[in-house]
Amino acid sequence: MGEELMQQLRSRATELLLREEWNESVQAYSHFISLCQHHISRIHQHTDPDHLFKLQKSLCLALSNRAEARSRLRDLANALQDCDGALEIEGTHFKTLLCKGKILLGLNRYSLALDCFKAALLDPQAGLKCGALEGYLDRCKKLEHQSRTGAFDLSDWVVNGFRGKFPELAEYIGAVQIMKSEISGRGLFATKNVDAGTLVLVTKAIATERCILPEQNDDSADNIQLVMWKNFIDKVVESASKCKRLHHLISVLSSGEDEDVLEVPDVNLFRPETQESGLSMGKLDMGKILSILDVNSLVEDATSAKVLGKNSDYYGVGLWILPAFINHSCSPNARRLHVGDHVIVHASRDVKAGEEITFAYFDVLLPWRKRTDMAKTWGFQCNCKRCKFEEQICSKMEIQEIQMGLERGLDMGDAVYRLEEGMRRWMVRGKEKGYLRASFWAAYSEAYESEKTVRRWGRRIPAVEAVVDSVLEAVGSDERVLKAFMAGLKRSGGGGVVEIERAMKLARGVYGKVVKKQAMRTLISLGY
Ligand SMILES: C[S@@+](CC[C@H](N)C(=O)[O-])C[C@H]1O[C@@H](n2cnc3c(N)ncnc32)[C@H](O)[C@@H]1O
């Protein structure tokens, strides 16, 4: 009677699995599995090796199938437990190894996934059983290599005009650690000297929400953004409720209060390979989630972020965990690039070991007052060195006069001339000169764009190359600065090896080292 019931249950569970009715199939398999385990425990007492062997085989297959159904339901922790249960019975069970490998690959635990696929390959009939295994092995090897070395290459995709699917990217954490920051709370710091373009990290969003914004910025745009924000919150809550690790990682993010007393987590916690054991669920009520999202979500289309392969009229918001430890600076040394749901953070200028990695939450080629307003909308008062310097110098009457003059249509060459003269008198040098030039970038770039202005002001305004250099030193690479450099190069008829190498370095600072030379030229020419 017992065996007949088991037989029926197993057939029913298999049928549900084939019909892709995952929840029902999990229930049926759970019933079968507990009956099976009960029988096995009883048979042990009477030692019937043959019967025991058959039951264990059935149990192994049932666990493997339940793992498959659970993985489709994104119940990954339990799916992995089922895989381990099945592999305890039969360490080389092909179907289970493939299922476990796929789950681990989806969780970005590449080397563990690779172990599973390699073990599955040892099955003498692996080739016959699953042609896809080779595909998984290749993908996994590529991603494992990327995550270990940071060697990403988007060249083909860029050169082909971003056609087709987004390139598959691994998660990667470069030479960085989390430490207490002088700016606020915790920050991300370089542990090695790196040059412009070097990748700091690559990570996939916990959740994103996107829409195409209507052309007019009216009530309907506000409504769309509200609905988006609600959907986004729902997605984050769902992800956190399904995964203990994510729940924990989200709970260590700042909710904007008492940042200076927050714990400083080890950066290894954010590596996908980190074991989950011992992670507390942390307290995450809805109020806290909302504050965390308010403080840590990023929009993809910020001036400081590049979005590759998407139309410009679309708007996206997302939560990327490790980048949420990066503070804002108006003198940033890093930038971000969005490719699909991944964000790539790279150095936008050379960075020294021990320096804090910062990127811009908003446009930093703007005057101090405007930046102060932007920071306010983010809910903080900017604490960076550039703001501290400019807060003082901007109280000078002359600077305020130039500002007002610009608003009233002062000639751009004149504005640049007055600022340069002022800086000479106030003995503003080095990086600080770059800060002010960056603040008045609109005037500089407009002046250099006009042949007439350049001719009229001649040597009374500095050469574009000198301004580009100092702005770069102050705020890192930016596509507008790169554009001005390229235009200057064209005007002067230059283009020797040295200049081209300089342009390439600038471009690496804007886009990061994710493409080879030819594709970098494509990006430069697209002015992306
Ligand atoms: C995404 S979090 C950055 C990481 C945060 N410092 C932490 O400890 O988790 C953003 C918050 O950091 C703080 N912050 C970031 N950049 C800042 C800056 N330049 N000046 C002052 N506070 C800043 C603000 O409180 C802001 O709401």
The ligand as a Tripos MOL2 file, in Angstrom:
@<TRIPOS>MOLECULE
LIG
   27    29     1     0     0
SMALL
NO_CHARGES

@<TRIPOS>ATOM
      1 C1         25.2150   56.4080   -0.6130 C.3       1 LIG1
      2 S1         25.6020   56.9200    0.9840 S.3       1 LIG1
      3 C2         27.3360   56.9340    0.9930 C.3       1 LIG1
      4 C3         27.9300   56.0490    2.0710 C.3       1 LIG1
      5 C4         27.7010   56.5390    3.4720 C.3       1 LIG1
      6 N1         28.7090   57.5190    3.8410 N.3       1 LIG1
      7 C5         27.7090   55.3890    4.4860 C.2       1 LIG1
      8 O1         28.3690   55.4890    5.5170 O.co2     1 LIG1
      9 O2         27.0010   54.3930    4.2290 O.co2     1 LIG1
     10 C6         25.1180   58.5780    0.8480 C.3       1 LIG1
     11 C7         25.1650   59.3450    2.1230 C.3       1 LIG1
     12 O3         26.5220   59.6130    2.5030 O.3       1 LIG1
     13 C8         26.6610   60.9500    2.9530 C.3       1 LIG1
     14 N2         27.5120   61.6820    2.0210 N.ar      1 LIG1
     15 C9         27.9450   61.2350    0.8360 C.ar      1 LIG1
     16 N3         28.7430   62.1540    0.2340 N.ar      1 LIG1
     17 C10        28.7910   63.2130    1.0650 C.ar      1 LIG1
     18 C11        29.4370   64.4750    1.0030 C.ar      1 LIG1
     19 N4         30.1950   64.8340   -0.0220 N.pl3     1 LIG1
     20 N5         29.2680   65.3170    2.0510 N.ar      1 LIG1
     21 C12        28.5100   64.9830    3.1170 C.ar      1 LIG1
     22 N6         27.8710   63.8000    3.2260 N.ar      1 LIG1
     23 C13        28.0090   62.9190    2.2200 C.ar      1 LIG1
     24 C14        25.2760   61.5400    3.0110 C.3       1 LIG1
     25 O4         24.7490   61.3260    4.2800 O.3       1 LIG1
     26 C15        24.5260   60.7160    2.0050 C.3       1 LIG1
     27 O5         23.1680   60.6810    2.2740 O.3       1 LIG1
@<TRIPOS>BOND
     1     1     2 1
     2     2     3 1
     3     2    10 1
     4     3     4 1
     5     4     5 1
     6     5     6 1
     7     5     7 1
     8     7     8 2
     9     7     9 1
    10    10    11 1
    11    11    12 1
    12    11    26 1
    13    12    13 1
    14    13    14 1
    15    13    24 1
    16    14    15 ar
    17    14    23 ar
    18    15    16 ar
    19    16    17 ar
    20    17    18 ar
    21    17    23 ar
    22    18    19 1
    23    18    20 ar
    24    20    21 ar
    25    21    22 ar
    26    22    23 ar
    27    24    25 1
    28    24    26 1
    29    26    27 1
@<TRIPOS>SUBSTRUCTURE
     1 LIG1         1 GROUP 0 **** ****
